[in-house]
Amino acid sequence: MTTPATPAKGLDGIIAASTRISDVKGDIGELIYCGYNINELAGKVTYEEVVHLLHHGHLPNHKQLAELKTTLAGFRELPQGVINIIKEFPKNAPPMHAIRTAVSALGCFDTTCDDDSMDAQRRKALRLIAQIPIATAYFHRSRQGKSILPPDPSLGEAANFLYLVDGEKPPAEKESTMDLCYVLHADHGMNASTFSARVTIATLSDMYSAITTAIGTLKGPLHGGANEGVIKMLQEIGSLEHVDAWVADALANKKKIMGIGHRIYKVLDPRAPHLKRMAQVLSAKLGEPKWIQMSERIAELMLTKKNLHANVDFYSATVYYSLGIPTDLFTPIFAIARTSGWTAHVLEQLADNRLIRPQSAYIGPVGLKVTPIEQR
Ligand SMILES: CC(C)(COP(=O)(O)OP(=O)(O)OC[C@H]1O[C@@H](n2cnc3c(N)ncnc32)[C@H](O)[C@@H]1OP(=O)(O)O)[C@@H](O)C(=O)NCCC(=O)NCCS
């Protein structure tokens, strides 16, 4: 095969795999999980139901859902060795560094790490869905010098995470808001972190390595890290009357506005309106409407000036902020929810695997001769 003369920069437009898990229809702004439009799922199903959907291709019945919840609750406890490692992390380490390292450590403590039977792979997938939130909450508590709490098996995934972070059970509205955020973030086609997870597992590495890879990829500000960037930007702008000048200056200096634009969506990201609605309700309740007002103005300016729409990270930042979640836990929460999608993709890749190995177009010099080192 000859090397293509012009590579697709950023693999733009390249179809890297077939999948039954999710579909991102960028031209019409639709997101589909296993046949269900995200607008159909949002508000009607819980995160745990979405986990089952992504892993099995269909929504669970009562019995299947109860089994899944019991399994996840049973998998939450972290090995003491991993808890010790988490407690040793520098208190000022960014949480994404901490959870990336914790997931890698979980692989060291799981004696089935290299068991490649599909049963073992499925168990490891669910274990990671259950344990990444615990690792995140434990790091957060430990960096504050607070005691870590045992997980509460009576709580669902979203509520248990909030409980372990805050030290108290969340009110129903906080739990349901977080659960919907998890649902909206669970999967998203061949996004960068999912692709990286599939590349890693396609070498027949292991589940923990694949999810460690994915977390490292999600962390970047052009991907999941953008939600932290949004709140930092809003804080830097400070107030509604400064928005127009700030945006004009950013655009003049070719600065990217976090939470705006998308490789695939050419119209509004379908997750954004759900998050915007939640952000509006929460901001009003909090009596701090300026964040949502500033966000709406930025979105309006970016649409008129650059024809770019808000993406999932834009309003999720205000939602998390309004829920009282520390800024540097925004991207970890994305990782917690997306672990359901990453693991589903890893299992799908394993079911019909081929090494993922694209080519590059070499554009360097050719035919050079070695000059002896003393003469260089
Ligand atoms: C998501 C993103 C990485 C997509 O990137 P992409 O498809 O490679 O698009 P590019 O970065 O090449 O941008 C294309 C053009 O739109 C502009 N653009 C894209 N997103 C922009 C943004 N958020 N702010 C300002 N300009 C933006 C670029 O400057 C570029 O303009 P130019 O052609 O005049 O140079 C990009 O929109 C971005 O960086 N957004 C901000 C980070 C973010 O929110 N990421 C989360 C995604 S869910």
PDBQT file of the ligand as one rigid body, heavy atoms in Angstrom, charges set to zero:
ROOT
HETATM    1  C1  LIG A 401     -13.156  21.372  20.115  1.00  0.00    +0.000 C 
HETATM    2  C2  LIG A 401     -12.040  21.879  19.205  1.00  0.00    +0.000 C 
HETATM    3  C3  LIG A 401     -10.723  21.317  19.724  1.00  0.00    +0.000 C 
HETATM    4  C4  LIG A 401     -12.303  21.384  17.790  1.00  0.00    +0.000 C 
HETATM    5  O1  LIG A 401     -11.144  21.612  17.094  1.00  0.00    +0.000 OA
HETATM    6  P1  LIG A 401     -10.954  21.464  15.507  1.00  0.00    +0.000 P 
HETATM    7  O2  LIG A 401     -12.068  20.741  14.879  1.00  0.00    +0.000 OA
HETATM    8  O3  LIG A 401      -9.588  20.908  15.332  1.00  0.00    +0.000 OA
HETATM    9  O4  LIG A 401     -11.040  22.944  15.042  1.00  0.00    +0.000 OA
HETATM   10  P2  LIG A 401      -9.860  23.995  15.027  1.00  0.00    +0.000 P 
HETATM   11  O5  LIG A 401      -9.222  24.074  16.374  1.00  0.00    +0.000 OA
HETATM   12  O6  LIG A 401      -8.972  23.658  13.867  1.00  0.00    +0.000 OA
HETATM   13  O7  LIG A 401     -10.649  25.322  14.753  1.00  0.00    +0.000 OA
HETATM   14  C5  LIG A 401     -11.176  25.700  13.493  1.00  0.00    +0.000 C 
HETATM   15  C6  LIG A 401     -11.322  27.217  13.466  1.00  0.00    +0.000 C 
HETATM   16  O8  LIG A 401     -12.295  27.613  14.441  1.00  0.00    +0.000 OA
HETATM   17  C7  LIG A 401     -11.669  28.409  15.447  1.00  0.00    +0.000 C 
HETATM   18  N1  LIG A 401     -12.124  27.937  16.743  1.00  0.00    +0.000 N 
HETATM   19  C8  LIG A 401     -12.533  26.689  17.055  1.00  0.00    +0.000 A 
HETATM   20  N2  LIG A 401     -12.882  26.625  18.337  1.00  0.00    +0.000 NA
HETATM   21  C9  LIG A 401     -12.681  27.853  18.830  1.00  0.00    +0.000 A 
HETATM   22  C10 LIG A 401     -12.867  28.384  20.097  1.00  0.00    +0.000 A 
HETATM   23  N3  LIG A 401     -13.313  27.646  21.111  1.00  0.00    +0.000 N 
HETATM   24  N4  LIG A 401     -12.570  29.684  20.290  1.00  0.00    +0.000 NA
HETATM   25  C11 LIG A 401     -12.119  30.450  19.284  1.00  0.00    +0.000 A 
HETATM   26  N5  LIG A 401     -11.931  29.987  18.041  1.00  0.00    +0.000 NA
HETATM   27  C12 LIG A 401     -12.207  28.703  17.821  1.00  0.00    +0.000 A 
HETATM   28  C13 LIG A 401     -10.170  28.139  15.306  1.00  0.00    +0.000 C 
HETATM   29  O9  LIG A 401      -9.401  29.185  15.801  1.00  0.00    +0.000 OA
HETATM   30  C14 LIG A 401     -10.062  27.960  13.837  1.00  0.00    +0.000 C 
HETATM   31  O10 LIG A 401     -10.144  29.206  13.224  1.00  0.00    +0.000 OA
HETATM   32  P3  LIG A 401      -9.211  29.585  11.954  1.00  0.00    +0.000 P 
HETATM   33  O11 LIG A 401      -9.648  28.599  10.909  1.00  0.00    +0.000 OA
HETATM   34  O12 LIG A 401      -9.546  30.999  11.690  1.00  0.00    +0.000 OA
HETATM   35  O13 LIG A 401      -7.808  29.341  12.421  1.00  0.00    +0.000 OA
HETATM   36  C15 LIG A 401     -12.013  23.420  19.211  1.00  0.00    +0.000 C 
HETATM   37  O14 LIG A 401     -13.273  23.925  18.820  1.00  0.00    +0.000 OA
HETATM   38  C16 LIG A 401     -11.593  23.983  20.558  1.00  0.00    +0.000 C 
HETATM   39  O15 LIG A 401     -10.391  24.086  20.826  1.00  0.00    +0.000 OA
HETATM   40  N6  LIG A 401     -12.585  24.353  21.431  1.00  0.00    +0.000 N 
HETATM   41  C17 LIG A 401     -12.245  24.838  22.747  1.00  0.00    +0.000 C 
HETATM   42  C18 LIG A 401     -11.925  23.669  23.680  1.00  0.00    +0.000 C 
HETATM   43  C19 LIG A 401     -13.177  22.890  24.024  1.00  0.00    +0.000 C 
HETATM   44  O16 LIG A 401     -14.198  23.425  24.394  1.00  0.00    +0.000 OA
HETATM   45  N7  LIG A 401     -13.045  21.561  23.951  1.00  0.00    +0.000 N 
HETATM   46  C20 LIG A 401     -14.100  20.652  24.326  1.00  0.00    +0.000 C 
HETATM   47  C21 LIG A 401     -14.668  19.960  23.150  1.00  0.00    +0.000 C 
HETATM   48  S1  LIG A 401     -16.085  19.006  23.595  1.00  0.00    +0.000 SA
ENDROOT
TORSDOF 0
